[in-house]
Amino acid sequence: MSYDVAAFGIIRLQKATQEVTMRTQRTTLWTVLMLGFAAAPHWAACGVSDDSEVATCRDLPSPLLQASLAGGEVWVFNGIPKPMGWGEDLVYPVVDGLDDERQMCGLGGIPVVALWNRSGGVAFFNVSDVSEPFHVRVSAEGGSVEIEAWGASRIERYDFQGDFFVPLREYATRMATLGITTRSAPPWAFDPVWETYGFEEDFTADDILSLVPLLHELGIGVITLDSGWYGRGRGSDWDSQTGDFHVNPDVIGDDQALRSLISTLQQDGFRVRLWWVPGVAELGTELAEEHPEWLLDPVVSSTGDTQDIYLDPRLPAVRAWNQNLVERLLGYGADGFKQDDVYQILSDDPEAHRAYAALFQDILETAQALKPDFAINTCNCGLGQNVYHFPGENQLITSDPVGSRQFRIRAKVYRALNLGGAALLGDHVELTQGDVSPEDLRTPGFYDTVDFASVVPLGLVLQTKLHADPGAHYRTWFTLYRDRQFPFMEWVNIPYYGGMETYLMRDGSTLYYSFFSDRAENTVTLTHLTPGTLYSLRRLVTGQEIAQLNAASDTEELSVEFTGSLLLEAQPMP
């Protein structure tokens, strides 16, 4: 069964109370009921008085939604992670029997839920300066859709035309007024990245140095020393000892060996990032033994495989320890951090959440006081980014996407949210083929299957975890990345209503279209053309001209057959 916005009908707000699962804190429940409505639909603005259980609504159609709302598939954007939510889709269709209930809790996330189709959309978000247990439920049965939103202090409704990009940009704009937004990235943060995670925790300094000629050939400018550089042991015997952050003698050697390795790579022209997990410690570490009073609750992760315990960020001693640690890590020569396995502290105290967010901002500010062009990304493994960490980030990351579509959707999400000029990292390009292991990287022909089309033309910074020469396919795309400079182009949002995905980047008067479809297509729509202009339409990768188009209007149809992806450059002709 398909659903359309016309079936939503009149909106009512209902007031009640409910136990919040996190720390059993009581809060107010606002239930938004989208009721089946057979007559001509309208939208209503509603208010709730203290002595009324059900609001009285008056007609107040949104100017954006006065047109007929009939027809069309309905889609959901949900930025709140599910428990154990690695690899979940942020965008999915409304189907009969849908019952999706989620809460902003130990995994962080984006407190926004939106529904839309071609006729219009509605979104609810929590515009609060601190992470709260924002709770939403989206359900559908028998042709009607129900949305419930509660558990937070600043829940707002937003009507819009277009797709989820529009409410996310509105949400980001409102959050920026609270000081919660991304930070500007230095130029080097847009250089292609190689990370040692292709070896996972089984590598040595010699493994890294042996790849330097290949990395130079590909134009890679950044190297990440990923998990394994600290702790003890290698491979399956690796013990991270997170919290102590001692240089791993079985991988790197000692402190001086790490300084020497980083210096050697920097002299070779690379920037070097260090991987670590901030704000936590493992039981049995020196830190946990010396300061048990600093420990709070275990980390709730997207996979359930972490042994980390949160440090109490409200304690001055923890903040001082964190600053000293950052200074020590920079003492090795690091140019940036990859902060990983980061979620959201568990507490019913708002000040704990404020302090936890401030910890990440302190890391960036402490590092930039020593190196002004320092860059940081924070990976919420397999999930959407935690917006409350944005003030401590000048790089956002797609965070372990599973498959090509998740790269594309997350690229759009972060373009909408990124108001501060952060770089947007594609983590890692090999993950367009799913959850890739070191054994997959060794499979003959694997590198030829990697889907760069879902990464490069959408303005994501290239990241790779290759551990051998990947062949001509990689060389073609790394050259294209360097030559076109997609991260610096203007993103022009093309709404998604199901079926073919369309993305558009604009570089002056030149337009770059990316079309994606799982089925055979024979027509695409070119938008944002300049009427009266003659365009040369060329395939992006090969440069082959497939047509010349004299644009009679700003939107034209082009007959062209493809399956999978079609990448076109539309350049005005003299």
C-alpha positions in Angstrom: 0.0 0.0 0.0 1.3 3.5 -0.8 0.6 6.5 1.3 0.1 10.1 0.2 0.2 13.3 2.2 -3.5 13.9 1.3 -4.4 11.0 3.5 -2.8 12.7 6.6 -5.7 15.2 7.1 -6.1 17.4 10.1 -3.4 17.5 12.7 -4.3 17.4 16.4 -2.0 17.8 19.4 -2.7 15.6 22.4 -1.2 16.2 25.8 -0.4 13.4 28.2 2.5 12.2 30.4 4.8 9.2 29.9 7.7 7.6 31.6 10.9 8.3 29.7 13.0 5.1 29.4 16.3 6.9 30.1 16.6 7.4 33.9 12.8 7.1 34.2 12.5 10.9 34.1 8.9 12.1 33.6 8.2 14.5 30.7 5.3 15.8 28.6 4.1 13.7 25.7 2.9 15.5 22.6 1.2 13.2 20.2 0.8 14.3 16.6 -2.0 12.3 14.9 -2.1 12.3 11.1 -5.8 11.2 10.7 -7.3 9.8 7.5 -9.3 12.6 5.9 -11.3 11.9 2.7 -12.3 15.4 1.9 -10.0 18.1 0.4 -7.2 18.2 2.9 -5.8 21.2 4.7 -3.2 21.8 7.3 -4.0 23.2 10.7 -2.0 25.1 13.3 -2.8 24.0 16.8 -2.2 25.2 20.3 -2.7 23.4 23.6 -4.0 25.1 26.7 -3.1 23.8 30.2 -6.7 22.8 31.0 -7.4 21.1 27.7 -6.5 17.5 26.9 -7.0 17.9 23.1 -6.1 21.1 21.3 -8.6 23.2 19.4 -7.3 23.7 15.9 -8.0 26.5 13.5 -7.4 26.4 9.7 -4.1 28.0 8.8 -2.9 26.6 5.5 0.8 27.0 5.0 1.6 29.1 1.8 3.9 26.3 0.7 1.1 23.7 1.0 -1.9 25.4 -0.5 -1.7 23.4 -3.7 -3.4 20.0 -3.8 -1.7 17.5 -1.6 -3.1 14.5 -3.5 -1.0 11.6 -4.7 2.6 10.4 -4.3 4.7 8.1 -2.3 5.6 9.3 1.2 9.2 9.2 2.5 10.7 9.6 6.0 13.9 11.1 7.2 14.7 10.0 10.7 17.9 11.2 12.3 17.5 9.4 15.6 19.5 6.1 15.7 18.0 2.8 16.5 19.7 0.6 19.2 22.5 -1.4 17.6 21.8 0.7 14.5 25.0 0.3 12.5 24.2 0.6 8.8 20.6 1.9 9.2 19.1 4.0 6.5 18.3 7.6 7.4 15.7 7.8 4.6 13.1 5.2 4.0 9.5 4.9 2.5 6.3 4.8 4.5 4.8 1.3 4.0 1.8 -0.4 5.6 2.6 -1.8 9.0 5.4 0.6 9.6 6.0 1.1 13.4 9.3 2.9 14.0 9.9 4.2 17.5 13.2 5.8 18.5 14.8 8.0 21.2 17.8 10.3 21.3 19.8 8.6 24.0 23.2 6.9 24.3 23.9 6.9 20.5 23.5 10.6 19.8 22.1 11.5 16.4 20.1 14.3 14.7 16.8 15.2 16.5 14.8 15.6 13.3 12.0 13.6 11.7 10.4 14.6 8.4 7.8 13.2 6.1 7.3 14.4 2.5 6.1 13.8 -1.0 5.8 15.9 -4.1 2.9 17.8 -2.6 4.6 18.9 0.6 6.0 17.8 3.8 6.1 18.3 7.6 9.0 18.0 10.0 9.5 18.0 13.7 12.8 18.8 15.4 14.1 19.7 18.8 15.9 23.0 18.8 17.7 22.7 22.1 21.2 23.7 23.1 21.7 20.4 24.9 21.0 16.8 24.0 17.7 15.7 25.3 15.7 12.4 25.2 13.7 13.5 22.1 11.4 10.6 21.3 9.6 10.0 18.0 7.4 7.3 16.7 6.3 7.0 13.1 3.6 4.4 12.2 1.3 3.6 9.3 -1.7 1.4 9.0 -4.7 1.3 6.8 -3.9 4.4 4.8 -3.2 6.8 7.7 0.1 7.8 9.3 0.8 8.7 12.9 3.7 10.7 14.3 4.4 11.0 18.0 7.1 13.4 19.3 7.8 14.0 22.9 10.5 14.0 25.6 12.2 17.3 24.7 11.9 21.0 25.6 12.0 22.7 22.2 10.0 20.6 19.8 9.0 22.6 16.7 6.9 21.8 13.6 8.1 23.0 10.2 6.0 22.8 7.0 8.0 22.7 3.7 8.1 22.0 0.0 10.8 19.7 -1.3 12.6 16.8 0.4 14.4 16.3 3.7 17.2 18.7 2.7 14.9 21.7 3.4 14.0 21.0 7.0 17.5 19.9 7.8 18.8 23.3 6.5 16.2 25.1 8.6 17.1 23.1 11.7 20.8 23.8 11.1 20.1 27.5 10.8 18.2 27.6 14.0 20.9 25.5 15.9 23.6 27.9 14.6 21.9 30.7 16.5 22.6 28.7 19.6 26.3 28.3 18.6 25.9 24.7 17.6 27.3 24.4 14.1 30.4 23.1 12.3 33.7 24.9 12.1 35.7 26.0 9.0 38.2 23.4 7.7 41.7 24.3 6.6 42.6 23.7 2.9 44.5 20.5 3.6 41.4 18.9 5.1 40.0 18.5 1.6 43.0 16.5 0.4 42.5 12.8 -0.3 43.1 10.6 2.7 44.7 7.1 3.2 44.0 5.3 6.5 45.9 2.4 7.9 42.6 0.7 8.7 42.9 -1.5 5.6 45.3 -3.4 7.8 43.0 -3.0 10.8 45.3 -3.3 13.8 47.9 -5.6 12.1 50.5 -3.2 10.6 53.9 -1.7 11.3 55.7 1.5 10.4 57.4 -0.3 7.5 54.0 -1.2 6.0 53.1 2.5 6.0 56.4 3.7 4.5 56.3 1.0 1.8 53.1 2.6 0.4 54.4 6.2 0.2 55.3 6.1 -3.5 51.8 4.8 -4.4 50.1 7.4 -2.2 52.1 10.1 -3.9 51.1 8.8 -7.3 47.4 8.9 -6.4 47.7 12.4 -5.0 46.9 11.5 -1.4 47.9 14.2 1.0 46.7 12.9 4.4 47.6 9.8 6.3 45.6 8.5 9.3 47.4 6.3 11.8 44.2 4.4 12.7 43.4 2.0 15.5 46.4 0.0 16.6 49.0 2.8 17.1 48.3 2.8 20.8 47.8 -0.1 23.2 49.6 -3.4 23.0 49.7 -6.3 20.6 48.7 -6.7 17.0 45.8 -8.1 15.0 43.5 -10.3 17.0 45.8 -9.9 20.0 45.5 -6.1 20.0 44.5 -4.6 23.4 43.6 -1.0 23.0 44.0 0.1 26.6 41.9 3.2 25.8 42.4 5.9 28.3 46.1 5.4 28.7 47.0 6.0 25.0 50.5 4.7 25.3 52.3 4.1 22.0 52.0 0.5 21.0 55.4 -1.2 21.2 54.3 -4.0 18.9 53.2 -1.7 16.1 55.1 1.6 16.3 57.7 1.2 19.0 58.0 4.0 21.6 57.2 7.7 21.8 60.3 8.7 19.9 59.5 6.2 17.1 56.1 7.7 16.7 57.5 11.2 16.5 60.0 10.0 14.0 57.4 8.3 11.8 55.1 11.3 11.8 58.1 13.7 11.0 59.2 11.4 8.2 55.7 11.4 6.6 55.4 15.2 7.0 58.8 15.7 5.3 57.4 13.6 2.5 54.6 16.1 2.1 51.8 14.4 4.1 49.6 15.7 6.9 49.2 13.0 9.6 46.1 12.4 11.7 45.9 10.2 14.9 43.0 8.0 15.6 41.7 7.9 19.2 38.6 7.6 21.4 38.1 10.7 23.6 36.3 11.0 26.9 36.4 7.4 27.9 38.6 4.7 29.5 38.7 0.9 29.7 38.6 -0.9 33.0 42.1 -2.2 33.9 43.9 0.8 32.5 46.2 2.9 34.6 43.7 5.8 34.3 40.8 3.7 35.6 42.9 2.3 38.4 44.1 5.7 39.5 40.8 7.6 39.2 37.8 5.3 39.7 35.9 8.4 40.8 36.0 9.7 37.3 34.1 6.8 35.8 30.4 6.9 34.9 28.4 4.4 32.8 29.6 2.1 30.0 29.4 3.4 26.5 26.4 2.2 24.5 27.7 1.7 20.9 26.1 0.9 17.6 27.6 -2.6 17.7 27.7 -3.4 21.4 31.3 -4.4 21.2 33.0 -1.6 23.1 34.6 -2.0 26.6 34.8 1.8 27.2 33.5 3.6 30.2 32.6 7.3 30.1 34.7 9.8 32.1 32.6 12.4 34.0 33.1 15.5 31.9 31.7 17.7 34.6 34.8 17.2 36.8 37.5 19.9 36.5 40.1 17.2 36.9 38.7 15.3 33.8 38.7 18.5 31.7 42.3 19.2 32.8 43.4 15.7 32.0 41.7 15.9 28.6 43.5 19.1 27.8 46.9 17.7 28.8 46.2 14.6 26.7 45.5 16.6 23.6 48.7 18.6 24.1 50.6 15.3 24.5 49.1 13.9 21.3 50.1 17.1 19.4 53.5 16.7 20.9 53.9 13.6 18.6 53.5 16.0 15.7 49.8 15.2 14.7 48.1 17.6 12.3 44.6 16.3 13.0 42.5 13.7 14.8 40.1 11.0 13.7 37.9 10.6 16.8 36.1 7.3 16.7 33.5 5.2 18.6 31.9 8.4 19.8 28.3 8.4 20.8 26.4 10.3 23.6 26.9 10.2 27.4 24.2 8.5 29.5 22.9 10.8 32.1 19.7 12.5 33.3 21.6 15.6 34.2 21.6 18.2 31.4 24.9 19.6 32.7 26.5 16.3 32.0 25.4 16.5 28.4 26.6 20.1 28.1 29.9 19.2 29.6 30.3 16.2 27.2 29.6 18.4 24.2 32.1 21.0 25.6 34.7 18.4 25.9 34.8 18.0 22.1 34.9 21.7 21.5 37.7 22.0 24.0 39.7 19.4 22.1 39.5 21.4 18.9 40.2 24.7 20.6 43.2 23.3 22.5 44.6 21.8 19.4 44.1 24.9 17.3 45.8 27.0 19.9 48.9 25.0 19.2 48.3 24.4 15.4 45.8 26.8 14.0 45.1 24.6 10.9 44.3 21.5 13.0 41.4 19.4 11.7 39.1 17.0 13.5 36.4 14.6 12.5 34.3 12.5 14.9 32.9 9.2 13.7 29.6 7.9 15.2 30.2 4.4 13.9 27.6 3.4 11.4 25.2 6.2 12.4 24.3 9.8 11.6 26.6 12.4 13.1 25.9 13.7 16.6 25.0 17.4 16.0 26.0 18.4 19.5 29.6 17.7 18.6 29.6 20.0 15.6 31.3 22.9 17.5 34.3 20.6 17.9 34.5 19.5 14.3 35.7 21.0 11.1 35.3 17.8 9.2 32.1 15.7 9.1 32.2 12.1 8.0 29.8 9.6 6.5 30.6 7.3 9.4 30.8 3.7 8.1 28.1 3.8 5.4 27.0 0.4 4.2 26.7 0.6 0.4 26.6 3.4 -2.2 23.2 4.8 -1.4 24.2 5.5 2.2 27.1 7.5 0.9 24.8 9.6 -1.3 22.1 10.1 1.4 24.6 11.1 4.0 26.4 13.5 1.6 23.1 15.3 1.2 22.3 15.3 4.9 25.6 16.8 5.8 25.5 19.4 3.0 22.2 20.5 4.6 23.6 20.7 8.1 27.1 22.0 7.3 26.8 25.8 7.7 30.3 26.4 9.1 32.5 25.3 6.1 33.6 21.9 7.4 35.0 19.3 4.9 32.7 16.3 4.3 34.6 13.0 4.3 33.6 9.9 2.4 34.4 7.1 4.9 36.0 4.9 3.1 35.3 4.7 -0.6 35.6 0.9 -0.4 32.5 0.8 1.8 30.4 1.5 -1.3 30.6 -2.3 -1.6 29.4 -2.9 1.9 31.2 -3.7 5.2 34.6 -4.5 3.7 37.3 -6.5 5.5 41.0 -6.8 4.9 40.3 -10.1 3.2 37.9 -8.4 0.8 40.7 -5.9 -0.1 42.9 -8.9 -1.1 40.2 -10.4 -3.4 41.3 -10.1 -7.1 39.3 -7.5 -8.9 37.8 -6.0 -5.8 39.2 -2.5 -6.4 37.6 -2.4 -9.8 34.1 -2.7 -8.3 34.4 0.4 -6.0 31.7 2.9 -6.7 33.5 6.3 -6.9 30.4 7.7 -8.7 28.5 7.9 -5.4 31.4 9.7 -3.7 33.4 12.1 -5.9 30.7 14.0 -7.8 28.8 14.6 -4.6 31.6 16.6 -3.1 32.8 14.1 -0.5 36.5 14.1 0.3 38.1 10.8 -0.9 39.2 8.4 1.8 40.6 5.0 1.1 42.0 2.1 3.2 43.7 0.3 0.3 46.8 -1.8 1.2 48.0 -2.6 -2.3 48.1 -1.0 -5.7 44.4 -0.7 -6.7 45.0 -0.3 -10.4 43.8 2.1 -13.1 40.2 2.5 -11.8 41.5 4.3 -8.7 44.0 6.4 -10.7 41.2 7.7 -13.0 39.0 8.8 -10.1 41.7 10.3 -7.9 42.8 12.4 -10.9 39.2 13.4 -11.5 38.9 14.4 -7.8 42.0 16.6 -8.0 41.1 18.2 -11.3 37.4 19.0 -10.7 37.5 20.0 -7.0 33.9 19.0 -6.3 34.0 19.8 -2.6 34.3 23.5 -3.4 31.3 23.6 -5.9 27.8 24.8 -5.1 25.4 22.1 -4.0 22.0 22.6 -5.8 19.4 20.4 -4.1 17.2 18.3 -6.3 14.3 16.9 -4.2 14.0 13.1 -3.9 10.5 11.6 -4.3 11.4 8.0 -4.9 12.8 6.3 -7.9 15.8 7.9 -9.7 18.1 9.9 -7.4 19.4 13.2 -9.0 22.3 15.3 -7.7 23.6 18.6 -9.1 26.8 20.5 -8.5 27.4 23.9 -10.0 30.8 25.4 -10.8 30.1 28.8 -12.3 28.0 28.2 -15.4 29.0 24.5 -15.7 26.6 22.0 -14.3 27.5 18.5 -13.1 24.6 16.0 -12.9 24.7 12.6 -11.2 21.8 10.2 -11.8 21.4 6.9 -9.9 18.8 4.2 -10.5 18.5 0.4 -9.9 16.5 -0.1 -13.0 17.0 0.6 -16.7 16.3 4.3 -17.5 16.0 6.0 -20.9 15.3 9.7 -19.9 16.7 12.1 -17.4 15.7 15.6 -16.4 18.2 18.4 -16.6 17.3 21.4 -14.3 18.8 24.8 -13.6 19.8 25.4 -17.2 20.1 28.9 -18.5 17.5 29.4 -21.3 19.0 30.3 -24.6 22.3 28.7 -23.9 23.8 25.9 -26.0 25.3 23.2 -23.8 27.8 20.4 -24.6 26.8 17.4 -22.6 29.7 15.0 -21.9 30.2 11.9 -19.8 32.1 13.0 -16.8 34.7 10.2 -16.7 35.4 9.7 -20.4 34.8 13.2 -21.6 32.7 11.7 -24.5 30.1 14.2 -25.8 26.7 12.6 -26.1 24.6 15.6 -27.2 24.4 19.3 -27.7 21.4 20.9 -26.0 20.0 24.3 -26.8 18.1 25.1 -23.7 14.6 26.5 -24.4 13.8 26.7 -20.7 15.6 26.0 -17.4 14.4 22.4 -17.4 14.8 19.9 -20.3 14.4 16.2 -20.9 17.3 14.2 -22.3 16.9 10.8 -23.9 19.7 8.6 -22.8 19.9 5.0 -21.6 21.7 3.8 -18.5 21.5 1.5 -15.5 23.2 2.2 -12.2 24.7 5.7 -12.6 25.0 8.4 -15.3 27.4 11.3 -14.7 27.1 14.3 -17.0 29.0 17.6 -17.4 26.9 20.3 -19.0 29.2 23.1 -20.2 28.0 26.2 -22.1 29.4 26.4 -25.6 30.8 29.7 -27.1 
